[in-house]
């Protein structure tokens, strides 16, 4: 037997039926409170309502394979078990963990499922936890069995399947997203765990304040809520007490684990929110997302790289020091390291969030690259070509080039772009921050260079 914490994963040979689910009394509270029926499932109303896909599956009215995608502690494994029972006791529940199973183990389960189906019509629900950790070869090995319905696949992942599951398997499965539990749903779960005979059986009282702390610490994770409650209750009973309040919870739970997968969509969501908060000039939100990444152990070099990109992409010449600040923070990360480098990352984040914003740098290079890709290249004007090799003069290269430093203003009228791009403007400075000066100067420079106005000052 292996376990995912809240819900046991058994790979026994017994057909899963309505009486399955005996749990030893000494099992963790999160295991003892594993839902035995749909009525006990906390949350996921969007999937369990009348006519919803998951409701139809659990009522036995459909036989589609499913990818359950969502954060930890939202009930992915228990829903798989309930799906196995939905066949009226005619489906076997088999489970594999992608952390330990290979193609050999996978094929053995599929072969056994095929023999049972041919022998007496017994179906198999194959639950695969952490399916995103399966290689492409392992995922491909599932395709035939899923398509022929040799197994009813229920795969669980904390990562967006679009990033981690092969397209053929995605197309053969329903993708259902589970959501973190709402505070009221967590409260109901905690109260049931305190009162239920499978749980604490009323041995302790949970105060309203203690409940509030547990809900906040759980952050939508049922497993975390129950584990924290059990730890606090054990401490209270060891001291001869009977009330779980704020102090008891805080003594039992020293630090909240931040839900954040550096390889999954949480990684992309948080960094996206971080950059958008800086772009939106909200330093407080930006610091929140920075803190989430740091506490979760995100690579500080990754954060520094994103800051450097952002400094050019969204600030640019509106504050030329922004890129310097971001680069300096990256150097601190490299030379000093964490945890001290968090201060430099905070400084750079605040600098960028409060700086005037301009996307002119990225808009300019993207516009220029679009023209090049569209074929607007043309020949380099002869007077700009290299004239430092023998025979260059005979080809007309560098003849007539005007040296700007020889002019009092340092700017001379001269054609620089290819003929087809004369007069094409890419850089459009904004009127924000330091770029305000450039918004006035650049048009004068263009007139001077293009010969329509000789004075660039």
C-alpha positions as CSV (number, residue, x, y, z in Angstrom):
1,X,0.0,0.0,0.0
2,X,1.1,3.5,-0.7
3,X,-0.5,6.7,0.4
4,X,-1.1,10.2,-0.8
5,X,-1.8,11.4,2.8
6,X,-5.5,12.2,2.8
7,X,-6.7,9.2,0.9
8,X,-5.1,5.8,0.9
9,X,-4.1,4.3,-2.4
10,X,-4.6,0.5,-2.3
11,X,-3.6,-1.9,-5.1
12,X,-5.2,-5.0,-3.6
13,X,-7.0,-7.6,-5.6
14,X,-10.4,-7.2,-3.9
15,X,-13.2,-5.8,-6.1
16,X,-14.1,-2.4,-4.8
17,X,-17.6,-2.5,-3.4
18,X,-19.8,-0.5,-1.1
19,X,-18.4,-2.0,2.0
20,X,-14.8,-1.1,1.1
21,X,-13.1,1.5,3.2
22,X,-12.2,0.0,6.6
23,X,-9.5,2.2,8.1
24,X,-7.5,1.2,11.2
25,X,-8.2,3.3,14.3
26,X,-4.7,4.5,14.6
27,X,-4.5,5.9,11.0
28,X,-4.0,9.7,10.6
29,X,-7.1,11.8,11.0
30,X,-7.0,12.8,7.3
31,X,-7.2,9.1,6.4
32,X,-9.9,8.3,8.9
33,X,-12.0,11.1,7.6
34,X,-11.7,10.0,4.0
35,X,-15.1,10.5,2.4
36,X,-17.1,7.3,2.0
37,X,-19.9,8.8,0.0
38,X,-20.7,11.8,-2.2
39,X,-22.4,13.5,0.7
40,X,-19.1,13.6,2.6
41,X,-17.1,15.2,-0.3
42,X,-16.2,18.7,0.6
43,X,-16.2,21.3,-2.2
44,X,-16.3,20.7,-5.9
45,X,-19.9,21.6,-6.3
46,X,-19.2,22.8,-9.8
47,X,-18.4,19.1,-10.8
48,X,-20.9,17.3,-8.6
49,X,-24.0,19.2,-9.4
50,X,-27.0,17.5,-11.2
51,X,-26.0,16.8,-14.8
52,X,-22.3,17.7,-14.3
53,X,-19.8,15.3,-16.0
54,X,-18.3,14.0,-12.7
55,X,-21.8,13.5,-11.2
56,X,-22.8,11.4,-14.3
57,X,-19.6,9.3,-13.9
58,X,-20.2,8.7,-10.2
59,X,-23.8,7.8,-10.8
60,X,-22.6,5.1,-13.3
61,X,-24.2,6.8,-16.3
62,X,-20.9,7.3,-18.2
63,X,-17.7,5.4,-18.7
64,X,-15.3,8.1,-19.8
65,X,-11.7,8.3,-18.6
66,X,-10.9,11.4,-16.6
67,X,-8.0,13.6,-15.8
68,X,-8.5,15.3,-12.4
69,X,-6.4,18.4,-12.3
70,X,-6.2,20.5,-9.1
71,X,-4.2,21.5,-6.0
72,X,-3.3,19.1,-3.3
73,X,-6.0,18.1,-0.8
74,X,-9.0,18.7,-3.0
75,X,-10.2,15.0,-3.2
76,X,-8.8,13.6,-6.4
77,X,-8.1,10.2,-5.0
78,X,-11.3,9.9,-3.1
79,X,-13.3,10.7,-6.3
80,X,-11.4,8.0,-8.1
81,X,-12.5,5.5,-5.4
82,X,-16.1,6.6,-5.5
83,X,-16.0,6.2,-9.3
84,X,-14.9,2.6,-8.8
85,X,-17.8,2.0,-6.5
86,X,-20.2,3.6,-8.9
87,X,-20.3,0.4,-11.0
88,X,-22.4,-1.3,-8.3
89,X,-19.5,-3.3,-7.0
90,X,-18.5,-4.6,-10.4
91,X,-15.3,-2.5,-10.8
92,X,-12.0,-3.2,-9.4
93,X,-9.9,-0.3,-8.1
94,X,-6.3,-0.4,-9.1
95,X,-3.8,2.3,-8.3
96,X,-0.3,3.2,-9.5
97,X,1.9,6.1,-8.5
98,X,3.9,7.7,-11.3
99,X,6.7,8.2,-8.8
100,X,7.4,4.4,-8.6
101,X,5.6,2.6,-11.4
102,X,7.2,2.0,-14.8
103,X,5.9,0.7,-18.2
104,X,6.3,-2.9,-16.9
105,X,4.0,-2.4,-13.9
106,X,1.6,-0.4,-16.1
107,X,1.3,-3.2,-18.7
108,X,0.8,-5.8,-16.0
109,X,-2.2,-3.9,-14.6
110,X,-3.7,-3.5,-18.1
111,X,-3.2,-7.1,-19.0
112,X,-4.9,-8.2,-15.7
113,X,-7.7,-5.8,-16.4
114,X,-8.2,-7.2,-19.9
115,X,-8.3,-10.8,-18.5
116,X,-10.9,-9.9,-15.9
117,X,-13.0,-8.1,-18.5
118,X,-13.0,-11.0,-20.9
119,X,-13.6,-13.6,-18.1
120,X,-16.5,-12.2,-16.2
121,X,-17.1,-8.6,-17.4
122,X,-15.5,-7.0,-14.3
123,X,-14.3,-3.5,-15.2
124,X,-11.2,-1.8,-13.7
125,X,-10.8,1.8,-12.6
126,X,-7.1,2.5,-12.9
127,X,-6.1,5.4,-10.7
128,X,-2.7,7.0,-11.5
129,X,-1.4,9.6,-9.1
130,X,1.0,12.3,-10.3
131,X,0.4,11.3,-13.9
132,X,2.4,14.3,-15.0
133,X,5.5,12.5,-13.8
134,X,5.0,9.7,-16.3
135,X,7.3,9.9,-19.4
136,X,5.8,10.2,-22.8
137,X,6.5,6.5,-23.4
138,X,4.6,5.6,-20.2
139,X,1.7,7.8,-21.1
140,X,1.6,6.4,-24.6
141,X,1.4,2.9,-23.1
142,X,-2.0,3.8,-21.7
143,X,-3.6,4.9,-25.0
144,X,-4.8,1.5,-26.3
145,X,-6.3,0.4,-23.0
146,X,-8.1,3.8,-22.6
147,X,-9.4,3.9,-26.1
148,X,-10.7,0.3,-25.9
149,X,-12.1,0.9,-22.4
150,X,-10.1,-2.0,-21.0
151,X,-9.6,0.4,-18.1
152,X,-11.4,3.4,-16.9
153,X,-8.5,5.8,-16.3
154,X,-8.7,8.3,-13.5
155,X,-5.5,10.2,-13.5
156,X,-4.6,12.9,-11.0
157,X,-2.2,15.8,-11.4
158,X,-1.5,19.0,-9.6
159,X,-0.2,20.5,-12.9
160,X,-2.0,21.8,-15.9
161,X,-2.5,18.8,-18.1
162,X,-1.9,21.0,-21.2
163,X,1.7,21.2,-20.1
164,X,2.3,17.7,-18.8
165,X,0.1,15.2,-20.5
166,X,0.5,14.0,-24.1
167,X,-2.1,15.2,-26.6
168,X,-3.5,11.8,-27.5
169,X,-4.3,11.0,-23.9
170,X,-5.8,14.4,-23.4
171,X,-8.1,13.9,-26.4
172,X,-9.3,10.6,-25.0
173,X,-10.2,11.9,-21.5
174,X,-12.4,14.4,-19.8
175,X,-10.3,17.1,-18.1
176,X,-11.9,18.2,-14.9
177,X,-10.4,20.9,-12.7
178,X,-10.8,20.6,-9.0
179,X,-10.8,23.8,-7.0
180,X,-9.3,24.6,-3.6
181,X,-11.8,24.4,-0.8
182,X,-13.6,27.5,0.2
183,X,-13.4,28.7,3.8
184,X,-16.9,27.6,4.6
185,X,-16.2,24.1,3.1
186,X,-13.1,23.8,5.3
187,X,-15.1,24.8,8.3
188,X,-17.6,22.1,7.7
189,X,-14.9,19.5,7.2
190,X,-13.2,20.5,10.5
191,X,-16.4,20.5,12.5
192,X,-17.3,17.0,11.1
193,X,-13.8,15.8,12.0
194,X,-14.1,17.0,15.6
195,X,-17.5,15.4,16.1
196,X,-17.4,12.2,13.9
197,X,-16.7,8.9,15.5
198,X,-14.1,8.3,12.8
199,X,-12.4,11.5,13.7
200,X,-11.9,13.0,17.2
201,X,-15.3,11.9,18.5
202,X,-15.8,15.0,20.5
203,X,-12.7,14.5,22.5
204,X,-11.7,18.2,22.1
205,X,-13.5,21.4,21.4
206,X,-12.4,23.7,18.5
207,X,-12.9,27.3,19.3
208,X,-14.1,29.8,16.7
209,X,-10.7,31.5,16.7
210,X,-8.8,28.2,16.5
211,X,-11.0,27.3,13.6
212,X,-10.3,30.6,11.8
213,X,-6.5,30.0,12.2
214,X,-6.8,26.4,10.8
215,X,-8.8,27.6,7.8
216,X,-6.3,30.3,7.1
217,X,-3.3,27.9,7.4
218,X,-5.0,25.3,5.2
219,X,-5.3,27.7,2.2
220,X,-7.9,25.5,0.6
221,X,-6.2,22.2,1.3
222,X,-8.4,19.6,3.1
223,X,-5.4,17.4,4.0
224,X,-3.5,20.3,5.5
225,X,-6.5,21.4,7.6
226,X,-7.1,17.9,9.0
227,X,-3.4,17.3,9.7
228,X,-3.0,20.6,11.5
229,X,-6.2,19.9,13.5
230,X,-4.9,16.5,14.6
231,X,-1.5,17.9,15.6
232,X,-3.1,20.6,17.7
233,X,-5.6,18.2,19.3
234,X,-2.8,15.7,20.1
235,X,-0.9,18.5,21.9
236,X,-4.0,19.6,23.9
237,X,-4.8,16.0,25.0
238,X,-1.2,15.4,26.0
239,X,-1.5,18.4,28.3
240,X,-4.8,17.2,29.7
241,X,-6.8,19.9,28.0
242,X,-9.9,19.8,25.9
243,X,-10.0,23.1,23.9
244,X,-8.1,23.8,20.7
245,X,-7.7,27.6,20.3
246,X,-5.3,29.9,18.5
247,X,-2.3,29.2,20.8
248,X,-2.7,25.5,20.5
249,X,-2.8,25.6,16.7
250,X,0.2,28.0,16.5
251,X,2.2,25.7,18.9
252,X,1.4,22.7,16.7
253,X,1.9,24.3,13.3
254,X,5.1,26.3,13.0
255,X,5.0,27.3,9.4
256,X,2.5,27.1,6.5
257,X,3.8,25.3,3.4
258,X,3.2,27.5,0.4
259,X,1.4,25.8,-2.4
260,X,3.7,26.3,-5.4
261,X,5.1,23.9,-7.9
262,X,8.2,25.2,-9.6
263,X,7.6,22.9,-12.6
264,X,3.8,23.4,-12.9
265,X,1.2,26.0,-13.7
266,X,1.4,27.6,-10.2
267,X,5.0,28.6,-11.2
268,X,3.6,30.3,-14.3
269,X,0.6,31.8,-12.6
270,X,2.6,33.4,-9.7
271,X,5.4,34.8,-11.9
272,X,2.7,36.1,-14.3
273,X,0.9,37.9,-11.4
274,X,4.3,39.2,-10.2
275,X,5.2,40.8,-13.5
276,X,1.7,42.1,-14.1
277,X,1.6,43.7,-10.6
278,X,4.9,45.5,-11.3
279,X,3.6,46.6,-14.7
280,X,0.5,47.8,-13.0
281,X,2.5,49.9,-10.5
282,X,1.3,48.0,-7.5
283,X,4.4,47.6,-5.3
284,X,2.4,45.8,-2.5
285,X,1.0,43.1,-4.7
286,X,4.4,42.7,-6.4
287,X,6.0,42.1,-3.0
288,X,3.3,39.6,-2.1
289,X,4.1,37.4,-5.1
290,X,7.8,37.9,-4.6
291,X,7.4,36.6,-1.1
292,X,5.4,33.6,-2.3
293,X,8.2,32.7,-4.7
294,X,10.9,33.1,-2.1
295,X,9.2,31.2,0.7
296,X,8.4,28.4,-1.8
297,X,12.0,28.1,-2.7
298,X,11.9,29.5,-6.3
299,X,15.3,29.9,-7.9
300,X,16.3,33.4,-7.1
301,X,18.2,33.6,-10.4
302,X,14.9,33.0,-12.2
303,X,13.3,35.9,-10.4
304,X,16.3,38.2,-11.2
305,X,16.1,37.3,-14.9
306,X,12.4,38.2,-15.0
307,X,13.1,41.5,-13.3
308,X,15.8,42.3,-15.9
309,X,13.5,41.5,-18.8
310,X,10.7,43.5,-17.2
311,X,13.0,46.5,-16.7
312,X,13.4,46.8,-20.5
313,X,10.0,45.5,-21.6
314,X,7.8,47.7,-19.5
315,X,9.9,50.5,-18.2
316,X,12.7,51.1,-20.7
317,X,13.8,54.6,-21.2
318,X,11.1,56.0,-19.0
319,X,13.6,55.2,-16.2
320,X,16.9,54.1,-17.6
321,X,18.1,53.2,-14.1
322,X,15.5,50.4,-13.8
323,X,17.6,48.0,-15.9
324,X,20.7,48.9,-13.8
325,X,18.8,48.2,-10.6
326,X,17.5,44.8,-11.9
327,X,21.0,43.9,-13.2
328,X,22.5,44.9,-9.8
329,X,20.0,42.7,-8.0
330,X,20.9,39.8,-10.3
331,X,24.6,40.3,-9.4
332,X,23.7,40.3,-5.7
333,X,21.9,37.0,-6.2
334,X,24.9,35.6,-7.9
335,X,27.6,36.9,-5.6
336,X,25.8,36.9,-2.2
337,X,23.1,34.3,-2.6
338,X,20.0,33.7,-0.5
339,X,18.6,34.6,2.0
340,X,20.3,37.9,2.0
341,X,19.7,38.4,-1.8
342,X,16.0,38.7,-1.0
343,X,16.6,42.3,0.1
344,X,18.1,43.2,-3.3
345,X,15.2,41.5,-5.0
346,X,12.8,43.4,-2.9
347,X,14.6,46.7,-3.7
348,X,14.6,46.0,-7.4
349,X,10.9,45.0,-7.3
350,X,10.0,48.2,-5.5
351,X,12.1,50.3,-8.0
352,X,10.4,48.7,-11.0
353,X,6.9,48.8,-9.5
354,X,7.1,52.5,-8.7
355,X,9.0,53.6,-11.9
356,X,7.2,55.3,-14.8
357,X,6.3,52.8,-17.4
358,X,7.0,52.6,-21.1
359,X,6.9,49.6,-23.5
360,X,8.5,51.6,-26.3
361,X,11.6,49.5,-26.4
362,X,9.8,46.2,-27.0
363,X,7.3,47.8,-29.4
364,X,10.1,49.3,-31.4
365,X,12.1,46.1,-31.8
366,X,9.0,44.0,-32.5
367,X,7.9,46.4,-35.2
368,X,11.4,46.4,-36.8
369,X,11.5,42.6,-36.7
370,X,8.1,42.4,-38.2
371,X,9.2,44.4,-41.2
372,X,12.4,42.3,-41.6
373,X,10.3,39.1,-41.5
374,X,8.0,40.6,-44.1
375,X,10.9,41.1,-46.5
376,X,11.4,44.8,-45.9
377,X,15.2,44.6,-45.8
378,X,16.7,46.3,-48.8
379,X,20.4,46.9,-49.5
380,X,22.6,48.8,-47.1
381,X,23.3,52.3,-48.5
382,X,26.7,52.3,-50.3
383,X,28.1,55.1,-48.1
384,X,27.4,53.0,-45.0
385,X,29.1,49.9,-46.2
386,X,32.5,48.7,-44.9
387,X,35.4,50.4,-46.7
388,X,38.3,48.8,-44.8
389,X,39.3,46.2,-47.3
390,X,41.1,46.3,-50.7
391,X,38.8,46.9,-53.5
392,X,36.0,48.5,-51.4
393,X,36.5,51.9,-53.0
394,X,36.1,50.5,-56.5
395,X,32.7,49.1,-55.4
396,X,31.6,52.5,-54.2
397,X,31.6,51.4,-50.5
398,X,32.0,54.1,-47.8
399,X,32.2,56.9,-50.4
400,X,30.3,60.0,-49.4
401,X,29.9,58.9,-45.7
402,X,29.6,62.0,-43.4
403,X,31.3,61.6,-40.0
404,X,28.8,63.1,-37.4
405,X,31.6,64.1,-35.0
406,X,33.0,66.4,-37.6
407,X,29.8,68.5,-37.3
408,X,29.4,71.0,-34.5
409,X,26.0,69.4,-33.4
410,X,27.2,65.8,-33.8
411,X,24.3,65.2,-36.2
412,X,24.3,65.4,-39.9
413,X,21.7,64.9,-42.7
414,X,22.4,61.5,-44.1
415,X,20.4,58.4,-45.2
416,X,20.8,55.5,-42.8
417,X,18.1,53.0,-43.6
418,X,17.7,51.0,-46.9
419,X,15.8,52.9,-49.6
420,X,12.5,51.1,-48.9
421,X,12.5,52.0,-45.2
422,X,13.3,55.7,-45.5
423,X,10.9,57.6,-43.2
424,X,9.8,54.5,-41.3
425,X,9.5,55.2,-37.6
426,X,9.9,52.4,-35.1
427,X,10.6,54.1,-31.8
428,X,7.8,56.1,-30.3
429,X,8.8,57.5,-27.0
430,X,6.1,58.1,-24.4
431,X,5.7,61.3,-22.4
432,X,6.3,59.5,-19.1
433,X,9.3,59.8,-16.8
434,X,12.7,60.4,-18.4
435,X,11.3,59.5,-21.8
436,X,9.4,62.8,-21.8
437,X,12.6,64.5,-22.9
438,X,13.1,62.0,-25.6
439,X,9.6,62.5,-26.8
440,X,10.6,66.1,-27.6
441,X,14.2,65.3,-28.9
442,X,13.6,62.3,-31.1
443,X,11.4,64.2,-33.7
444,X,14.0,66.9,-33.9
445,X,16.7,64.3,-34.5
446,X,14.7,62.7,-37.2
447,X,14.2,66.0,-39.0
448,X,17.9,66.8,-38.8
449,X,19.0,63.3,-40.0
450,X,16.5,63.2,-42.8
451,X,17.5,66.7,-44.0
452,X,14.2,68.4,-43.3
453,X,15.7,70.5,-40.4
454,X,19.4,70.9,-40.0
455,X,19.3,71.9,-36.3
456,X,18.9,68.9,-34.0
457,X,19.2,70.9,-30.8
